[in-house]
Amino acid sequence: MTVSGDAVAPVQVKDLVYRRLRDALIAHEFRPGESMRETALSVRFGVSKTPIREALVRLEHDGLVEIAPYRGARARAYSAEDARELYEARELLECECVRMAAGRPEVLDRLEANITQTAAALDQGDLDEAGTSLDAFDDLFFDLLDNALLRGVIERLALHLRRLGRLGAGPARFSDSLAQHRAILDALRDDDVVGAQEVLRAHLREVREVQIAALPAVDD
């Protein structure tokens, strides 16, 4: 049995289909509101409808898909209010992580290495790599949380933030984000936690508004 050309043991199929559909949703391969028909997806991934159906149920739980009676599954669309709520949750969690990073040279060094990597990707015009690296900057903060419950919240939140993060992406926005990441790190190196948190809040709100402005129309 194959899924997009990869050989897969039967026990792994449902998980692989879930990951492939999840990544396709994050990459906006399905437009907001677009129907996700089991038959078409079965053909696309070369599997039966059963793992497709199971994956769609999991994605509904993640909040990436909406399933309605008699209409089937559709790619979730975001409203401006959805984006504000997601970023409000991220701001609360990440500001606490910034506080936890203070006074930890090993964490600050990892943040420095990330900034160097992002800058190199932007210099080379590799926006995919730059976007991944910018996301990884936030992950370095979230990794400081030693709380299984909060980790679960962050993992689910990250799915939506990365999907939204595709909106309004480009060299200018990425350069601005890199400069703000540098300002956060500089403040932490100066032991200015409040300053670092203020820069983070301003950064998140700026990115949020760019993404809200870029929200696509929803298919009927």
N, C-alpha and C positions, 0 to 999 in steps of 0.2 A: 504494500500500500504506500502511496506517496502523497506528500503534501507540498505543493509547489516545487516538485522535483526532488525533495529530500526523502531518502529511505527512512521509514519510521516503524518501530515495533508497534503492534496494535495497542498496547497499554499506554503508549505515549501520544497517540493521535489526538485525543481530546485536549490534552494540554498544549500541544503544538498548534492546533487549530485556534485555540483561545489566544495564544500569544500572537499568532499571525494576524488575527482579526483585531486584537487590541492595538498592535503596532500600526495597522492600516488605518484605524480610526484616529490615532494620535497624529499620523501623517496626513490626515485629511484626504485619504483616498476615497472616503465616503463623505459626500456633502452633508451638512447639517439638515436633518429631516429626510435624507435619502433612504428609500426602502432597502432593506437587507434581506432579500428573499432566500429562503433556505435552498431552493433548487439551484439558483444561480451560484450561491456560495459553494454548494456541493460540487458543482462542475468546476468552479475556479480552483478549489483546493484538492480535487480528486478524491473526495471521501464521501461516505454516506451522509445522510441528513442528521443522523443521531449525534455525532460529535459537533456538527454545526449548531444544532438546537441547544446542546449543553453549553457550548461556548457563548451563545447569545444570552442564555440565562445568567451566566457568570458576568457577562459584560453589562447586563441590566443591573446586577447587584453592584457593580463598580460605578454605575451611573453614566456609562458611556453609550448605552443603548436604551431605547425605550420600546417596550413591547405592549401593544394594545390589542384587545380582543378584535378579531376580524380584520385587523390591519397588519398584524405581524410586527416585525422588528424594524426600527428606524434608528439611524445615527442621531444621537442626541444633539440638539441645538442649544447654544448658550444665550441667555439674555444678558443685558448689562448688569442686572442685579445678581445673576449667577456669578459673573466675574468679580463683582465687588465682594460677595460673600467668600469666594475662594481666596481672594487676596487678603481679606481681613483675617481669615484663619491662618494663612501663611505668615502674615506679619506678626501675629501673636506668638507663633511657635518659633519663627526664625530670630526674632528679637531676643528671646530667651536663650537661644543657642549662641547668639553673638556674645551675650554676657558670659556664658560658659567658656567661650574661647579665649577670653581675656586672661593674660598671664600664662598662656600655654605655648611656649615657643615652637613646639613640634607641630601644633595646629597652624600657627601663623606661617611656618615654613611651607606647609602643604598648600596653604592659600596662595602664598607667593609663587610656588611652582605652577599652580593652576593659572594664575594671571599671566605668567610667562608663556604658558602653552596656548592660552586664548589669543594673546597678542600675536604669536607666531602664525596661528591659523588665519587670523584676520589679514596679516601681512601677505599671506599666500593666497588670499581670496577664497579660502575653504570655509564657506559659511556653515556647512553641515557640521564640520569639526568644531568650529567656533561656537555654534549653538550648543553642542554636546558639552563642551568645556565650560560654558557659562552655567549650564545646569549643574555641572559637577561642583562648581563653587558653592552652591547652596547645599548640595549633598554633604560637603565636608562639615558644614555646620550641623546639619540634621543628624549626622553620624555620632554627634556628641551625646545625643539623648539615649540614656540607658533605661528605656521604658518600653516594654513590648507593646503596651496599649497605644502609646503615642506613635510608635514606629508604624503600626498598622494604619493609623490615621494619616500619617505623612505619606505612606506608600500610595494610599488611595488618592490623596490630595495631589500627589505628583503626577498621576495619570492625567488629571484635568488641566493642571498648570502647564504640562508639556504640550498638551493638545492646543490649549490657548496660546502657548508660546510660539506656535507656528504663524500666528496672525501678526501682521505688521513687522515680521522679521526682515532684516536687511543689514547691510554694512553700517549705516548710520546708527540704527538702534543698538546694534551689537557694540559699536565703538563707545556709545554713551554708557552702556551697561558695564563695559570693561573699566571705564574711567570711574564709575561709581564703586565697582568692586575694589579698585585700587584705593579709593578714599576710605572705604570701610576698613581695609587692612591697615592703612596708615594710621587711622584713629586708634585701632587696637594696639598697634606697636607703640603708640604714645600713651597707652593705658587710659584712653578716653572712651570708655564703654558707651556713655550717653551719646557722645558724638558719632560713634559707629552706628548706634541704633537709629539716630536721626537720619544719617545718610541712607541706611537701609530702608527706612520708612519712605523717604522721598523717592528712592529708586523703585520700590515696589509700586508705589502709586503712579509713578510716571509710566512704567511698563504696562500697568493695568489699563490706564487711559488710552494708550496706543492700541492695545488689544481690543478694547471696547469699540473704539472708532473703526476697527477693521473687521468687526463681527459680520459674517456674511449673511445674506438673506436666507431665509429658511424655505426649503422646498415645500410646496403644498401637498 
